[in-house]
């Protein structure tokens, strides 16, 4: 479920209509165990015949594994597994200088903005460019006297931690957003995920699959 937070309130609740549902391959039936498979297992085993109860179980398990080769599935990665948490927050009344220094201190590019504990926006490093002056050493030399509320993105796309990362990638692309805020069931900010987080996951792990 994705929720767009805007100044007017929750602008959208539910799964974004433009996001196509995940395609799930049809269930693969379990093939019957061929007699020659069991025969081969028996020939290479040291079991006595007739097989004992525990030996029958071992034969059945092994035979099942043989018929299921190359058909195994792994769990889809949830966004909660790759999101950054806890989240560094800023209020809408903070100055741009305070927001910039927070980003530099924590080496981050996005700050969820709250007002009276409620999410009201998202401030990015890009939003601050042109409003701050930084010297060659990266130290802040000047900044416009504005508040975060004046430069933040007032519409924020959010979702819950159990959303799989493929839906996250689709929404980030459709909204042309660089980050997505993760909310709890009680509407509290619990994490944030960026395009960089997705790239790292895909670079370090093979493609994810669904259980069927």
C-alpha positions in Angstrom: 0.0 0.0 0.0 1.3 3.4 -0.9 0.1 6.7 0.6 0.9 10.2 -0.8 1.2 12.7 2.0 0.3 16.3 0.8 -0.6 19.6 2.5 -4.2 18.7 2.0 -3.8 15.4 3.8 -3.6 11.9 2.4 -4.0 12.4 -1.3 -4.1 8.7 -2.2 -4.5 5.5 -0.2 -4.0 2.1 -1.7 -1.8 0.5 -4.3 -0.9 3.0 -7.1 -3.1 2.1 -10.1 -0.2 2.7 -12.6 1.9 0.1 -10.9 1.3 -3.2 -12.7 0.8 -6.2 -10.5 3.7 -8.6 -10.1 3.5 -11.5 -12.5 3.6 -14.8 -10.7 4.3 -17.9 -12.7 1.7 -20.6 -12.5 2.2 -23.2 -9.9 4.5 -26.0 -11.0 3.1 -29.4 -10.2 5.2 -31.9 -8.3 6.2 -34.6 -10.8 5.6 -38.2 -9.8 8.6 -40.0 -8.5 9.9 -42.3 -11.2 10.6 -45.9 -10.1 14.1 -45.7 -11.6 14.9 -42.8 -9.3 14.1 -44.8 -6.3 15.9 -47.8 -7.7 19.1 -45.7 -8.1 18.8 -44.4 -4.6 18.4 -47.9 -3.2 21.4 -49.2 -5.2 23.7 -46.5 -3.7 22.5 -46.8 -0.2 23.4 -49.0 2.7 19.8 -49.4 4.0 18.4 -52.8 4.8 15.3 -54.2 3.1 12.6 -53.9 3.7 13.5 -50.3 4.6 12.8 -49.1 8.2 10.4 -46.2 8.8 13.2 -43.6 9.1 14.9 -44.9 6.0 11.7 -44.6 4.0 11.4 -41.0 5.0 15.0 -40.3 3.9 14.4 -42.0 0.5 11.2 -40.0 0.0 12.9 -36.7 0.8 15.8 -37.4 -1.5 13.5 -38.4 -4.3 11.5 -35.2 -3.9 14.7 -33.1 -4.1 15.7 -34.9 -7.3 12.3 -34.1 -9.0 12.5 -30.4 -7.8 16.0 -29.6 -9.1 16.2 -26.0 -10.6 12.6 -25.3 -9.4 13.3 -23.8 -6.0 12.1 -20.3 -5.1 13.3 -17.7 -2.6 11.4 -15.1 -0.7 11.0 -11.6 -2.2 13.1 -9.0 -0.4 11.0 -6.6 1.7 11.8 -2.9 1.9 12.3 -3.3 5.7 15.4 -5.3 5.0 17.2 -2.6 3.0 15.8 0.7 4.4 17.9 3.0 6.5 16.7 3.2 10.2 16.4 4.9 12.5 15.7 8.0 10.4 17.3 11.4 10.8 14.3 13.9 10.9 14.0 17.7 10.6 11.1 20.0 11.4 9.5 22.4 9.0 10.8 25.3 11.1 14.5 24.3 11.0 16.7 26.6 9.0 18.4 25.5 5.8 21.7 25.7 7.5 20.6 23.2 10.1 19.2 20.9 7.5 22.5 21.1 5.5 24.7 20.4 8.5 22.5 17.4 9.4 23.0 15.9 5.9 26.7 16.4 6.1 27.0 15.0 9.6 25.1 11.8 8.8 26.2 11.6 5.1 22.7 11.5 3.8 20.8 13.2 1.0 17.2 13.2 2.3 15.5 14.4 5.4 11.8 13.6 6.2 10.2 16.7 7.5 7.8 16.6 10.4 5.5 19.1 12.1 4.1 18.3 15.5 5.2 14.7 15.0 3.4 14.4 11.6 5.1 13.9 8.3 4.6 17.0 6.1 7.4 16.9 3.5 10.8 15.6 2.3 13.9 17.8 2.0 16.7 16.7 -0.3 20.2 17.9 -0.9 19.1 18.9 -4.3 16.5 21.2 -2.8 19.2 23.0 -0.9 21.6 23.5 -3.9 21.6 27.1 -5.0 20.7 28.2 -1.5 23.9 27.3 0.2 27.5 28.3 -0.6 30.2 25.8 0.1 34.0 26.3 -0.2 36.5 24.0 -1.7 37.0 22.2 1.7 33.2 21.5 1.8 32.6 23.9 4.6 29.5 26.0 4.6 30.2 29.7 3.9 26.8 31.1 3.3 23.1 30.2 3.2 19.8 31.9 2.5 17.8 32.7 5.5 14.9 30.4 4.8 13.2 27.5 6.6 12.9 23.9 5.5 9.2 24.5 4.9 10.0 26.9 2.1 12.1 24.5 0.0 10.8 21.0 0.9 8.8 18.7 -1.3 5.3 18.9 0.1 4.1 15.6 -1.5 5.8 12.5 0.0 5.2 9.0 -1.2 5.2 6.5 1.6 4.7 2.8 2.1 5.0 0.1 4.8 8.0 -2.1 5.6 6.4 -5.3 4.1 6.3 -3.9 0.6 8.6 -5.8 -1.8 11.4 -3.9 -3.4 10.2 -4.4 -6.9 7.1 -2.3 -6.2 9.4 0.3 -4.5 11.4 0.5 -7.7 8.3 0.9 -9.8 6.9 3.7 -7.6 10.2 5.6 -7.5 10.4 5.5 -11.2 6.8 6.5 -11.8 7.0 9.5 -9.4 10.6 10.4 -10.5 11.5 10.3 -6.8 14.9 9.6 -5.3 13.6 8.3 -1.9 10.5 6.8 -0.3 9.6 7.1 3.3 8.6 4.0 5.3 5.8 4.4 7.8 4.5 2.2 10.6 0.9 1.3 11.1 0.5 4.2 13.5 1.8 6.6 10.8 5.2 7.1 12.3 8.3 7.4 10.2 10.4 4.2 10.7 12.7 4.2 7.7 13.7 5.6 4.4 14.8 3.9 1.2 16.7 5.5 -1.7 17.5 4.5 -5.3 21.0 3.9 -4.0 19.7 1.3 -1.5 18.0 -0.6 -4.4 21.1 -0.5 -6.6 23.3 -1.9 -3.8 20.8 -4.8 -3.2 20.6 -5.7 -6.9 24.4 -5.4 -7.2 25.2 -7.7 -4.3 22.5 -10.3 -4.7 21.0 -12.2 -7.6 17.4 -11.3 -8.8 14.7 -12.1 -6.3 11.9 -14.5 -6.9 8.5 -15.2 -5.5 7.4 -18.3 -3.7 4.8 -20.1 -5.7 
